[in-house]
């Protein structure tokens, strides 16, 4: 550390260290004695002390503002695994969960033979409860039933059971919008014994 020369003034560095309280006790005592006897060094000491106080007071609001900003900006400082987990949770929430969600109450679709010219319309995205008219055909107890789209691609296949002279089937699949055909096959298979038109909107 710098010593105090006899009959000389204190250096700026020594005054700054004294103001900041960064000197050993023995050296700080020597500087205190010098400041008591030297008016010129005492004035420089007061200026340095006033500057130090003003600096601390000016820095306090900046530090508070920086803390507030820092808490918001800390979101961008998250480690990569935290961002990855957050992204995965968002994908799960917005993409996967809606696919797993039950589509709602089944819509009853009462269908009559295609020759009647009536096309039954139902809302897309719901399971169906099919009720198929048996007028004009042998009312078999159980029949194989399938739903195909306009291109002939199978959307659902299951069994319909005779109930109150109608074949009934629960279709758990939520059909997308489009034109469909409901086909009923007898026990021997082959050609459909009945075909119905279904429009999903």
MDTraj code that builds the backbone (N, CA, C; nanometers):
import mdtraj as md
import numpy as np

residues = "UNK UNK UNK UNK UNK UNK UNK UNK UNK UNK UNK UNK UNK UNK UNK UNK UNK UNK UNK UNK UNK UNK UNK UNK UNK UNK UNK UNK UNK UNK UNK UNK UNK UNK UNK UNK UNK UNK UNK UNK UNK UNK UNK UNK UNK UNK UNK UNK UNK UNK UNK UNK UNK UNK UNK UNK UNK UNK UNK UNK UNK UNK UNK UNK UNK UNK UNK UNK UNK UNK UNK UNK UNK UNK UNK UNK UNK UNK UNK UNK UNK UNK UNK UNK UNK UNK UNK UNK UNK UNK UNK UNK UNK UNK UNK UNK UNK UNK UNK UNK UNK UNK UNK UNK UNK UNK UNK UNK UNK UNK UNK UNK UNK UNK UNK UNK UNK UNK UNK UNK UNK UNK UNK UNK UNK UNK UNK UNK UNK UNK UNK UNK UNK UNK UNK UNK UNK UNK UNK UNK UNK UNK UNK UNK UNK UNK UNK UNK UNK UNK UNK UNK UNK UNK UNK UNK UNK UNK UNK UNK UNK UNK UNK UNK UNK UNK UNK UNK UNK UNK UNK UNK UNK UNK UNK UNK UNK UNK UNK UNK UNK UNK UNK UNK UNK UNK UNK UNK UNK UNK UNK UNK UNK UNK UNK UNK UNK UNK UNK UNK UNK".split()
xyz = np.array([
    [0.0834, -0.1178, 0.0000],
    [0.0000, 0.0000, 0.0000],
    [0.0880, 0.1242, 0.0000],
    [0.0286, 0.2288, -0.0450],
    [0.0979, 0.3576, -0.0557],
    [0.1112, 0.4198, 0.0837],
    [0.2246, 0.4760, 0.1091],
    [0.2478, 0.5430, 0.2383],
    [0.2315, 0.6932, 0.2213],
    [0.2188, 0.7598, 0.3354],
    [0.1997, 0.9054, 0.3320],
    [0.3363, 0.9704, 0.3504],
    [0.3844, 1.0397, 0.2452],
    [0.5139, 1.1075, 0.2596],
    [0.5022, 1.2277, 0.3543],
    [0.6108, 1.2555, 0.4247],
    [0.6127, 1.3691, 0.5191],
    [0.5959, 1.5005, 0.4439],
    [0.5134, 1.5867, 0.4942],
    [0.4882, 1.7205, 0.4407],
    [0.4416, 1.7182, 0.2938],
    [0.3737, 1.6129, 0.2525],
    [0.3191, 1.6021, 0.1171],
    [0.1699, 1.5777, 0.1284],
    [0.0992, 1.5973, 0.0169],
    [-0.0447, 1.5734, 0.0133],
    [-0.0745, 1.4281, -0.0256],
    [-0.1964, 1.3856, 0.0109],
    [-0.2407, 1.2481, -0.0215],
    [-0.2718, 1.2365, -0.1705],
    [-0.2444, 1.1202, -0.2270],
    [-0.2779, 1.0964, -0.3680],
    [-0.4297, 1.0736, -0.3808],
    [-0.4807, 1.0921, -0.5015],
    [-0.6246, 1.0693, -0.5270],
    [-0.6617, 0.9233, -0.4993],
    [-0.5723, 0.8331, -0.5364],
    [-0.5983, 0.6904, -0.5157],
    [-0.6142, 0.6591, -0.3678],
    [-0.5269, 0.7146, -0.2860],
    [-0.5316, 0.6903, -0.1416],
    [-0.6582, 0.7488, -0.0799],
    [-0.6983, 0.8683, -0.1251],
    [-0.8221, 0.9291, -0.0739],
    [-0.9426, 0.8438, -0.1131],
    [-0.9454, 0.7950, -0.2389],
    [-1.0569, 0.7112, -0.2851],
    [-1.0656, 0.5810, -0.2037],
    [-0.9526, 0.5175, -0.1799],
    [-0.9524, 0.3937, -0.1007],
    [-1.0005, 0.4210, 0.0426],
    [-0.9620, 0.5343, 0.0975],
    [-1.0050, 0.5719, 0.2326],
    [-1.1561, 0.5940, 0.2362],
    [-1.2092, 0.6661, 0.1358],
    [-1.3536, 0.6930, 0.1286],
    [-1.4319, 0.5607, 0.1137],
    [-1.3769, 0.4697, 0.0381],
    [-1.4441, 0.3418, 0.0139],
    [-1.4266, 0.2432, 0.1294],
    [-1.3407, 0.2783, 0.2264],
    [-1.3194, 0.1909, 0.3413],
    [-1.2399, 0.0671, 0.3082],
    [-1.1476, 0.0787, 0.2122],
    [-1.0720, -0.0373, 0.1673],
    [-0.9256, -0.0353, 0.2136],
    [-0.8962, 0.0405, 0.3164],
    [-0.7584, 0.0471, 0.3680],
    [-0.7491, -0.0307, 0.4993],
    [-0.6289, -0.0840, 0.5281],
    [-0.6101, -0.1477, 0.6582],
    [-0.6274, -0.0437, 0.7701],
    [-0.6622, -0.0882, 0.8892],
    [-0.6932, 0.0014, 1.0012],
    [-0.5753, 0.0928, 1.0334],
    [-0.4537, 0.0404, 1.0354],
    [-0.3371, 0.1226, 1.0706],
    [-0.3156, 0.2358, 0.9690],
    [-0.3302, 0.2047, 0.8395],
    [-0.3111, 0.3062, 0.7366],
    [-0.4269, 0.4063, 0.7391],
    [-0.5500, 0.3591, 0.7629],
    [-0.6661, 0.4484, 0.7706],
    [-0.6487, 0.5472, 0.8856],
    [-0.5868, 0.5023, 0.9986],
    [-0.5626, 0.5917, 1.1125],
    [-0.4630, 0.7008, 1.0747],
    [-0.3574, 0.6654, 1.0016],
    [-0.2579, 0.7637, 0.9569],
    [-0.3221, 0.8676, 0.8652],
    [-0.4097, 0.8230, 0.7716],
    [-0.4755, 0.9151, 0.6783],
    [-0.5710, 1.0052, 0.7545],
    [-0.6394, 0.9528, 0.8538],
    [-0.7312, 1.0328, 0.9355],
    [-0.6552, 1.1440, 1.0064],
    [-0.5384, 1.1104, 1.0613],
    [-0.4548, 1.2120, 1.1273],
    [-0.4114, 1.3192, 1.0277],
    [-0.3724, 1.2748, 0.9052],
    [-0.3279, 1.3705, 0.8041],
    [-0.4422, 1.4638, 0.7636],
    [-0.5627, 1.4085, 0.7447],
    [-0.6778, 1.4903, 0.7052],
    [-0.7135, 1.5929, 0.8132],
    [-0.6860, 1.5589, 0.9378],
    [-0.7146, 1.6502, 1.0494],
    [-0.6216, 1.7716, 1.0458],
    [-0.5009, 1.7502, 0.9940],
    [-0.4033, 1.8593, 0.9962],
    [-0.3857, 1.9294, 0.8622],
    [-0.4386, 1.8702, 0.7465],
    [-0.4168, 1.9289, 0.6126],
    [-0.5513, 1.9681, 0.5517],
    [-0.5749, 2.1011, 0.5433],
    [-0.7028, 2.1502, 0.4899],
    [-0.7225, 2.1148, 0.3425],
    [-0.6157, 2.1193, 0.2643],
    [-0.6265, 2.0913, 0.1214],
    [-0.6680, 1.9457, 0.0977],
    [-0.6064, 1.8515, 0.1677],
    [-0.6420, 1.7097, 0.1531],
    [-0.7818, 1.6840, 0.2091],
    [-0.8191, 1.7553, 0.3148],
    [-0.9519, 1.7386, 0.3738],
    [-1.0594, 1.7817, 0.2729],
    [-1.0355, 1.8917, 0.1995],
    [-1.1315, 1.9365, 0.0975],
    [-1.1450, 1.8329, -0.0141],
    [-1.0322, 1.7768, -0.0559],
    [-1.0369, 1.6709, -0.1578],
    [-1.1091, 1.5483, -0.1042],
    [-1.0886, 1.5170, 0.0240],
    [-1.1593, 1.4057, 0.0880],
    [-1.3098, 1.4307, 0.0859],
    [-1.3545, 1.5527, 0.1218],
    [-1.4974, 1.5842, 0.1243],
    [-1.5579, 1.5720, -0.0154],
    [-1.4881, 1.6182, -0.1174],
    [-1.5377, 1.6044, -0.2552],
    [-1.5528, 1.4564, -0.2922],
    [-1.4541, 1.3764, -0.2589],
    [-1.4602, 1.2328, -0.2898],
    [-1.5738, 1.1653, -0.2131],
    [-1.5933, 1.2029, -0.0864],
    [-1.7011, 1.1448, -0.0056],
    [-1.8369, 1.1863, -0.0613],
    [-1.8528, 1.3152, -0.0984],
    [-1.9791, 1.3623, -0.1579],
    [-2.0073, 1.2892, -0.2891],
    [-1.9015, 1.2701, -0.3700],
    [-1.9172, 1.1981, -0.4966],
    [-1.9618, 1.0538, -0.4712],
    [-1.8998, 0.9907, -0.3730],
    [-1.9340, 0.8517, -0.3390],
    [-2.0806, 0.8419, -0.2964],
    [-2.1280, 0.9351, -0.2138],
    [-2.2669, 0.9351, -0.1658],
    [-2.3633, 0.9574, -0.2829],
    [-2.3313, 1.0576, -0.3673],
    [-2.4161, 1.0862, -0.4833],
    [-2.4216, 0.9667, -0.5779],
    [-2.3088, 0.9002, -0.5971],
    [-2.3026, 0.7833, -0.6842],
    [-2.3917, 0.6708, -0.6318],
    [-2.3853, 0.6453, -0.5014],
    [-2.4690, 0.5400, -0.4418],
    [-2.6171, 0.5725, -0.4540],
    [-2.6526, 0.6996, -0.4318],
    [-2.7934, 0.7390, -0.4412],
    [-2.8438, 0.7290, -0.5854],
    [-2.7603, 0.7635, -0.6812],
    [-2.8012, 0.7541, -0.8224],
    [-2.8082, 0.6091, -0.8687],
    [-2.7234, 0.5255, -0.8164],
    [-2.7197, 0.3858, -0.8584],
    [-2.8362, 0.3052, -0.8011],
    [-2.8907, 0.3443, -0.6877],
    [-2.9990, 0.2676, -0.6235],
    [-3.1222, 0.2548, -0.7137],
    [-3.1781, 0.3638, -0.7738],
    [-3.2952, 0.3475, -0.8614],
    [-3.2641, 0.2650, -0.9864],
    [-3.1418, 0.2787, -1.0390],
    [-3.1042, 0.2003, -1.1566],
    [-3.1034, 0.0527, -1.1217],
    [-3.0531, 0.0171, -1.0038],
    [-3.0495, -0.1228, -0.9618],
    [-3.1904, -0.1791, -0.9472],
    [-3.2840, -0.1000, -0.8914],
    [-3.4224, -0.1462, -0.8760],
    [-3.4852, -0.1687, -1.0125],
    [-3.4637, -0.0739, -1.1058],
    [-3.5177, -0.0891, -1.2408],
    [-3.4571, -0.2114, -1.3073],
    [-3.3279, -0.2316, -1.2898],
    [-3.2621, -0.3481, -1.3487],
    [-3.3179, -0.4763, -1.2900],
    [-3.3473, -0.4787, -1.1589],
    [-3.4057, -0.5982, -1.0981],
    [-3.5416, -0.6287, -1.1571],
    [-3.6255, -0.5244, -1.1738],
    [-3.7575, -0.5460, -1.2324],
    [-3.7437, -0.5993, -1.3736],
    [-3.6570, -0.5378, -1.4522],
    [-3.6378, -0.5831, -1.5890],
    [-3.5783, -0.7229, -1.5893],
    [-3.4880, -0.7479, -1.4975],
    [-3.4211, -0.8776, -1.4926],
    [-3.5200, -0.9901, -1.4687],
    [-3.6183, -0.9703, -1.3814],
    [-3.7138, -1.0766, -1.3546],
    [-3.7916, -1.1122, -1.4804],
    [-3.8251, -1.0139, -1.5652],
    [-3.8959, -1.0420, -1.6905],
    [-3.8003, -1.1067, -1.7903],
    [-3.6787, -1.0524, -1.8000],
    [-3.5841, -1.1054, -1.8978],
    [-3.5291, -1.2407, -1.8579],
    [-3.5417, -1.2762, -1.7304],
    [-3.4944, -1.4075, -1.6857],
    [-3.5644, -1.5211, -1.7582],
    [-3.6844, -1.4966, -1.8096],
    [-3.7536, -1.6011, -1.8851],
    [-3.6685, -1.6479, -2.0026],
    [-3.5962, -1.5531, -2.0650],
    [-3.5156, -1.5890, -2.1806],
    [-3.3832, -1.6534, -2.1408],
    [-3.3530, -1.6525, -2.0120],
    [-3.2281, -1.7110, -1.9645],
    [-3.2485, -1.8539, -1.9147],
    [-3.3690, -1.9079, -1.9328],
    [-3.3932, -2.0463, -1.8898],
    [-3.2997, -2.1398, -1.9646],
    [-3.2565, -2.2454, -1.8985],
    [-3.1719, -2.3424, -1.9681],
    [-3.2514, -2.4155, -2.0770],
    [-3.1809, -2.4707, -2.1730],
    [-3.2439, -2.5391, -2.2863],
    [-3.3410, -2.6499, -2.2427],
    [-3.3095, -2.7323, -2.1398],
    [-3.4058, -2.8361, -2.1001],
    [-3.5391, -2.7783, -2.0516],
    [-3.5351, -2.6623, -1.9877],
    [-3.6601, -2.6006, -1.9416],
    [-3.7424, -2.5563, -2.0617],
    [-3.6757, -2.4960, -2.1623],
    [-3.7477, -2.4550, -2.2836],
    [-3.8044, -2.5773, -2.3544],
    [-3.7272, -2.6856, -2.3603],
    [-3.7744, -2.8074, -2.4270],
    [-3.8959, -2.8649, -2.3551],
    [-3.8913, -2.8673, -2.2222],
    [-4.0053, -2.9198, -2.1454],
    [-4.1275, -2.8303, -2.1637],
    [-4.1069, -2.6997, -2.1670],
    [-4.2186, -2.6066, -2.1886],
    [-4.2789, -2.6269, -2.3271],
    [-4.1946, -2.6413, -2.4279],
    [-4.2444, -2.6637, -2.5639],
    [-4.3209, -2.7955, -2.5726],
    [-4.2677, -2.9000, -2.5084],
    [-4.3368, -3.0299, -2.5097],
    [-4.4725, -3.0209, -2.4415],
    [-4.4795, -2.9469, -2.3309],
    [-4.6073, -2.9309, -2.2610],
    [-4.7078, -2.8562, -2.3482],
    [-4.6623, -2.7541, -2.4198],
    [-4.7527, -2.6798, -2.5087],
    [-4.8028, -2.7668, -2.6232],
    [-4.7136, -2.8466, -2.6809],
    [-4.7558, -2.9379, -2.7879],
    [-4.8582, -3.0364, -2.7351],
    [-4.8317, -3.0911, -2.6171],
    [-4.9256, -3.1847, -2.5564],
    [-5.0600, -3.1180, -2.5332],
    [-5.0576, -2.9961, -2.4821],
    [-5.1818, -2.9275, -2.4478],
    [-5.2630, -2.8906, -2.5720],
    [-5.1971, -2.8434, -2.6780],
    [-5.2709, -2.7928, -2.7931],
    [-5.2882, -2.8938, -2.9067],
    [-5.2094, -2.9999, -2.9101],
    [-5.2196, -3.0937, -3.0209],
    [-5.2706, -3.2308, -2.9791],
    [-5.2123, -3.2873, -2.8747],
    [-5.2452, -3.4253, -2.8387],
    [-5.3743, -3.4344, -2.7600],
    [-5.3918, -3.3506, -2.6589],
    [-5.5103, -3.3597, -2.5732],
    [-5.6396, -3.3420, -2.6517],
    [-5.6506, -3.2442, -2.7442],
    [-5.7756, -3.2357, -2.8205],
    [-5.8064, -3.3615, -2.9007],
    [-5.7015, -3.4337, -2.9452],
    [-5.7261, -3.5575, -3.0188],
    [-5.7805, -3.6662, -2.9277],
    [-5.7433, -3.6624, -2.7995],
    [-5.7898, -3.7635, -2.7053],
    [-5.9263, -3.7307, -2.6477],
    [-5.9674, -3.6062, -2.6619],
    [-6.0923, -3.5616, -2.6035],
    [-6.2100, -3.6351, -2.6661],
    [-6.3076, -3.6702, -2.5851],
    [-6.4283, -3.7332, -2.6362],
    [-6.5018, -3.6334, -2.7240],
    [-6.5491, -3.6747, -2.8404],
    [-6.6096, -3.5805, -2.9324],
    [-6.7491, -3.5336, -2.8928],
    [-6.8067, -3.5840, -2.7886],
    [-6.9385, -3.5368, -2.7458],
    [-7.0420, -3.6464, -2.7548],
    [-7.1661, -3.6102, -2.7304],
    [-7.2757, -3.7062, -2.7316],
    [-7.3000, -3.7559, -2.8736],
    [-7.3365, -3.8847, -2.8872],
    [-7.3641, -3.9373, -3.0211],
    [-7.4847, -3.8677, -3.0844],
    [-7.4791, -3.8554, -3.2137],
    [-7.5898, -3.7983, -3.2903],
    [-7.6670, -3.9137, -3.3511],
    [-7.7975, -3.9115, -3.3344],
    [-7.8814, -4.0168, -3.3911],
    [-7.9030, -3.9860, -3.5385],
    [-7.8725, -4.0849, -3.6221],
    [-7.8936, -4.0719, -3.7666],
    [-7.9927, -4.1790, -3.8083],
    [-8.1177, -4.1402, -3.8363],
    [-8.2210, -4.2343, -3.8813],
    [-8.2193, -4.2346, -4.0327],
    [-8.1777, -4.3468, -4.0902],
    [-8.1578, -4.3555, -4.2344],
    [-8.2637, -4.4444, -4.2979],
    [-8.3117, -4.4014, -4.4137],
    [-8.4034, -4.4819, -4.4933],
    [-8.3316, -4.5225, -4.6203],
    [-8.3891, -4.6169, -4.6935],
    [-8.3242, -4.6692, -4.8135],
    [-8.2924, -4.5572, -4.9117],
    [-8.1884, -4.5737, -4.9874],
    [-8.1416, -4.4706, -5.0799],
    [-8.2451, -4.4358, -5.1858],
    [-8.3277, -4.5274, -5.2204],
    [-8.4262, -4.5019, -5.3266],
    [-8.5258, -4.3930, -5.2875],
    [-8.5362, -4.3665, -5.1565],
    [-8.6293, -4.2619, -5.1147],
    [-8.5777, -4.1235, -5.1532],
    [-8.4488, -4.1138, -5.1827],
    [-8.3918, -3.9869, -5.2237],
    [-8.3544, -3.8958, -5.1086],
    [-8.3826, -3.9360, -4.9849],
    [-8.3485, -3.8532, -4.8701],
    [-8.2046, -3.8783, -4.8279],
    [-8.1306, -3.7703, -4.8082],
    [-7.9953, -3.7801, -4.7543],
    [-7.9994, -3.7203, -4.6144],
    [-7.9592, -3.7987, -4.5158],
    [-7.9575, -3.7510, -4.3776],
    [-7.8286, -3.6726, -4.3571],
    [-7.8423, -3.5571, -4.2924],
    [-7.7270, -3.4700, -4.2649],
    [-7.6993, -3.4717, -4.1142],
    [-7.5714, -3.4869, -4.0785],
    [-7.5296, -3.4847, -3.9376],
    [-7.4059, -3.3974, -3.9253],
    [-7.3763, -3.3548, -3.8022],
    [-7.2588, -3.2709, -3.7765],
    [-7.1330, -3.3556, -3.7683],
    [-7.0253, -3.3029, -3.8211],
    [-6.8954, -3.3710, -3.8162],
    [-6.8407, -3.3686, -3.6738],
    [-6.7530, -3.4623, -3.6451],
    [-6.6818, -3.4618, -3.5178],
    [-6.7574, -3.5247, -3.4024],
    [-6.8654, -3.5959, -3.4297],
    [-6.9426, -3.6614, -3.3237],
    [-6.9572, -3.8097, -3.3560],
    [-6.9612, -3.8940, -3.2535],
    [-6.9960, -4.0337, -3.2796],
    [-7.1428, -4.0403, -3.3238],
    [-7.1788, -4.1491, -3.3875],
    [-7.3158, -4.1632, -3.4394],
    [-7.3870, -4.2797, -3.3727],
    [-7.5171, -4.2688, -3.3655],
    [-7.6051, -4.3795, -3.3291],
    [-7.6910, -4.4026, -3.4536],
    [-7.6593, -4.5084, -3.5290],
    [-7.7312, -4.5365, -3.6531],
    [-7.8619, -4.6088, -3.6230],
    [-7.9679, -4.5682, -3.6909],
    [-8.0969, -4.6383, -3.6899],
    [-8.1349, -4.6555, -3.8369],
    [-8.1305, -4.7804, -3.8819],
    [-8.1447, -4.8091, -4.0240],
    [-8.2797, -4.8742, -4.0521],
    [-8.3531, -4.8153, -4.1454],
    [-8.4857, -4.8634, -4.1851],
    [-8.4747, -5.0026, -4.2496],
    [-8.5635, -5.0942, -4.2135],
    [-8.5634, -5.2298, -4.2691],
    [-8.6796, -5.2533, -4.3653],
    [-8.7526, -5.1497, -4.3978],
    [-8.8679, -5.1658, -4.4869],
    [-8.8238, -5.2251, -4.6200],
    [-8.8917, -5.3331, -4.6626],
    [-8.8662, -5.3927, -4.7937],
    [-8.7569, -5.4972, -4.7954],
    [-8.6906, -5.5228, -4.6812],
    [-8.5889, -5.6293, -4.6741],
    [-8.6197, -5.7195, -4.5555],
    [-8.5617, -5.8392, -4.5578],
    [-8.5815, -5.9308, -4.4457],
    [-8.5138, -5.8725, -4.3218],
    [-8.5871, -5.8519, -4.2130],
    [-8.5279, -5.7938, -4.0913],
    [-8.4455, -5.8975, -4.0139],
    [-8.3230, -5.9178, -4.0577],
    [-8.2325, -6.0119, -3.9915],
    [-8.1953, -5.9606, -3.8529],
    [-8.1709, -6.0531, -3.7600],
    [-8.1386, -6.0144, -3.6224],
    [-8.0076, -5.9360, -3.6136],
    [-7.9047, -5.9800, -3.6862],
    [-7.7746, -5.9109, -3.6863],
    [-7.7253, -5.9017, -3.8299],
    [-7.6678, -5.7862, -3.8625],
    [-7.6105, -5.7649, -3.9950],
    [-7.4768, -5.6930, -3.9816],
    [-7.3889, -5.7201, -4.0794],
    [-7.2618, -5.6474, -4.0834],
    [-7.2887, -5.5127, -4.1493],
    [-7.2369, -5.4068, -4.0873],
    [-7.2607, -5.2716, -4.1371],
    [-7.1263, -5.2019, -4.1544],
    [-7.1155, -5.1260, -4.2634],
    [-6.9930, -5.0482, -4.2838],
    [-7.0282, -4.9107, -4.3373],
    [-6.9396, -4.8149, -4.3054],
    [-6.9527, -4.6792, -4.3581],
    [-6.8303, -4.6546, -4.4454],
    [-6.8575, -4.6129, -4.5700],
    [-6.7474, -4.5820, -4.6626],
    [-6.7638, -4.4388, -4.7112],
    [-6.6509, -4.3769, -4.7438],
    [-6.6603, -4.2401, -4.7964],
    [-6.6911, -4.2444, -4.9450],
    [-6.6969, -4.1302, -5.0083],
    [-6.7364, -4.1206, -5.1487],
    [-6.6405, -4.1934, -5.2414],
    [-6.5145, -4.2106, -5.1980],
    [-6.4173, -4.2816, -5.2811],
    [-6.4211, -4.4320, -5.2568],
    [-6.5029, -4.4766, -5.1614],
    [-6.5137, -4.6193, -5.1307],
    [-6.4236, -4.6638, -5.0167],
    [-6.3486, -4.5725, -4.9568],
    [-6.2594, -4.6067, -4.8458],
    [-6.3421, -4.6275, -4.7185],
    [-6.3144, -4.7381, -4.6499],
    [-6.3905, -4.7741, -4.5312],
    [-6.3551, -4.6823, -4.4138],
    [-6.4578, -4.6206, -4.3536],
    [-6.4380, -4.5331, -4.2381],
    [-6.4713, -4.6047, -4.1084],
    [-6.5616, -4.7025, -4.1150],
    [-6.6015, -4.7782, -3.9955],
    [-6.6683, -4.9075, -4.0400],
    [-6.6519, -5.0114, -3.9569],
    [-6.7213, -5.1384, -3.9806],
    [-6.7605, -5.1954, -3.8458],
    [-6.8826, -5.2488, -3.8383],
    [-6.9306, -5.3082, -3.7144],
    [-7.0557, -5.3903, -3.7383],
    [-7.1254, -5.4155, -3.6302],
    [-7.2457, -5.4985, -3.6375],
    [-7.3662, -5.4166, -3.5942],
    [-7.4761, -5.4330, -3.6672],
    [-7.6026, -5.3697, -3.6311],
    [-7.6975, -5.4783, -3.5829],
    [-7.7770, -5.4447, -3.4826],
    [-7.8712, -5.5393, -3.4228],
    [-8.0133, -5.4893, -3.4457],
    [-8.1050, -5.5826, -3.4711],
    [-8.2448, -5.5482, -3.4937],
    [-8.3103, -5.5072, -3.3625],
    [-8.3744, -5.3903, -3.3635],
    [-8.4448, -5.3395, -3.2468],
    [-8.5616, -5.2546, -3.2966],
    [-8.6842, -5.2943, -3.2610],
    [-8.8053, -5.2232, -3.3064],
    [-8.8107, -5.2093, -3.4588],
    [-8.7778, -5.3175, -3.5270],
    [-8.7823, -5.3251, -3.6729],
    [-8.6850, -5.2277, -3.7416],
    [-8.5780, -5.1927, -3.6714],
    [-8.4689, -5.1125, -3.7291],
    [-8.3375, -5.1757, -3.6862],
    [-8.2392, -5.1679, -3.7741],
    [-8.1043, -5.2094, -3.7342],
    [-8.0396, -5.0901, -3.6648],
    [-7.9798, -5.1160, -3.5494],
    [-7.9147, -5.0080, -3.4739],
    [-7.7691, -5.0433, -3.4489],
    [-7.6851, -4.9406, -3.4558],
    [-7.5411, -4.9584, -3.4308],
    [-7.4845, -4.8297, -3.3727],
    [-7.3921, -4.8452, -3.2801],
    [-7.3174, -4.7309, -3.2266],
    [-7.1871, -4.7194, -3.3034],
    [-7.1636, -4.6016, -3.3575],
    [-7.0415, -4.5759, -3.4344],
    [-6.9547, -4.4821, -3.3496],
    [-6.8508, -4.5354, -3.2831],
    [-6.7696, -4.4510, -3.1945],
    [-6.6759, -4.3563, -3.2689],
    [-6.6615, -4.3747, -3.3986],
    [-6.5709, -4.2923, -3.4786],
    [-6.6385, -4.1597, -3.5122],
    [-6.5658, -4.0502, -3.4939],
    [-6.6162, -3.9180, -3.5326],
    [-6.5779, -3.8949, -3.6783],
    [-6.6762, -3.8939, -3.7649],
    [-6.6503, -3.8799, -3.9080],
    [-6.6183, -3.7349, -3.9438],
    [-6.5304, -3.7190, -4.0415],
    [-6.4978, -3.5860, -4.0940],
    [-6.6064, -3.5457, -4.1934],
    [-6.6083, -3.4188, -4.2283],
    [-6.7075, -3.3695, -4.3231],
    [-6.6912, -3.4399, -4.4574],
    [-6.8040, -3.4747, -4.5191],
    [-6.8018, -3.5385, -4.6504],
    [-6.9245, -3.6244, -4.6725],
    [-6.9325, -3.6849, -4.7902],
    [-7.0434, -3.7735, -4.8280],
    [-7.0024, -3.9172, -4.7964],
    [-7.0926, -3.9918, -4.7313],
    [-7.0665, -4.1298, -4.6921],
    [-7.1816, -4.2187, -4.7363],
    [-7.1515, -4.3490, -4.7431],
    [-7.2528, -4.4503, -4.7721],
    [-7.2508, -4.5509, -4.6584],
    [-7.3700, -4.5825, -4.6066],
    [-7.3837, -4.6849, -4.5029],
    [-7.4352, -4.8090, -4.5735],
    [-7.3573, -4.9168, -4.5672],
    [-7.3915, -5.0408, -4.6378],
    [-7.4180, -5.1516, -4.5371],
    [-7.5245, -5.2285, -4.5627],
    [-7.5634, -5.3396, -4.4762],
    [-7.5491, -5.4690, -4.5562],
    [-7.4826, -5.5691, -4.4951],
    [-7.4585, -5.6975, -4.5607],
    [-7.5266, -5.8084, -4.4805],
    [-7.5826, -5.9037, -4.5513],
    [-7.6440, -6.0196, -4.4874],
    [-7.5382, -6.1187, -4.4427],
    [-7.5818, -6.2328, -4.3821],
    [-7.4861, -6.3315, -4.3312],
    [-7.4017, -6.3961, -4.4409],
    [-7.4502, -6.4007, -4.5611],
    [-7.3750, -6.4641, -4.6693],
    [-7.2685, -6.3713, -4.7269],
    [-7.2719, -6.2445, -4.6916],
    [-7.1761, -6.1489, -4.7466],
    [-7.2186, -6.1075, -4.8854],
    [-7.1226, -6.0948, -4.9767],
    [-7.1539, -6.0561, -5.1141],
    [-7.1945, -5.9107, -5.1254],
    [-7.2975, -5.8867, -5.2071],
    [-7.3458, -5.7514, -5.2308],
    [-7.4241, -5.7000, -5.1098],
    [-7.4259, -5.5680, -5.0882],
    [-7.5054, -5.5130, -4.9779],
    [-7.6538, -5.5400, -5.0008],
    [-7.7259, -5.5686, -4.8903],
    [-7.8710, -5.5858, -4.9020],
    [-7.9432, -5.4528, -4.8896],
    [-7.8732, -5.3519, -4.8407],
    [-7.9319, -5.2178, -4.8290],
    [-7.8189, -5.1150, -4.8258],
    [-7.8424, -4.9968, -4.8826],
    [-7.7438, -4.8901, -4.8837],
    [-7.8153, -4.7594, -4.8496],
    [-7.7497, -4.6773, -4.7660],
    [-7.8086, -4.5504, -4.7217],
    [-7.7094, -4.4387, -4.7489],
    [-7.7600, -4.3204, -4.7722],
    [-7.6768, -4.2039, -4.7987],
    [-7.6645, -4.1222, -4.6690],
    [-7.5450, -4.0717, -4.6417],
    [-7.5199, -3.9936, -4.5196],
    [-7.4280, -3.8765, -4.5548],
    [-7.4691, -3.7559, -4.5197],
    [-7.3888, -3.6373, -4.5443],
    [-7.3416, -3.5805, -4.4112],
    [-7.2115, -3.5736, -4.3914],
    [-7.1540, -3.5213, -4.2672],
    [-7.1010, -3.3801, -4.2969],
    [-7.1485, -3.2826, -4.2174],
    [-7.1106, -3.1426, -4.2402],
    [-7.0336, -3.0868, -4.1234],
])
top = md.Topology()
chain = top.add_chain()
for i, resn in enumerate(residues, 1):
    res = top.add_residue(resn, chain, resSeq=i)
    for name in ("N", "CA", "C"):
        top.add_atom(name, md.element.get_by_symbol(name[0]), res)
traj = md.Trajectory(xyz[None], top)
